[in-house]
């Protein structure tokens, strides 16, 4: 059960209420959970995705350690991605414009 990090930008207050019931808000819009199981993480993502599809505002990024993914990290994004992340021979990098 790896650490999960979730960042929200310009989302409705319902997201904050939901996320603070599950995760620790360490800075405005930044949530962490040290031992979140894959099934709980998937359920959280499902709820956030459904709300985002209904409300259509802001963006959400979820990151967690995944030994089977490129760079040993999985990333899910809803809304406009703040940066473009690319795979450079197994290393994740941020692509600048």
Secondary structure, DSSP 4 states (H G I P E B T S, - for coil): ---EEEEEES--HHHHHHHHTTSEEEETTEEEETT--HHHHHHHHHHHHHHHHHH--SEEEEEEE-TTSGGGEEEEEESS-SSEEEEETTEEEEEP-
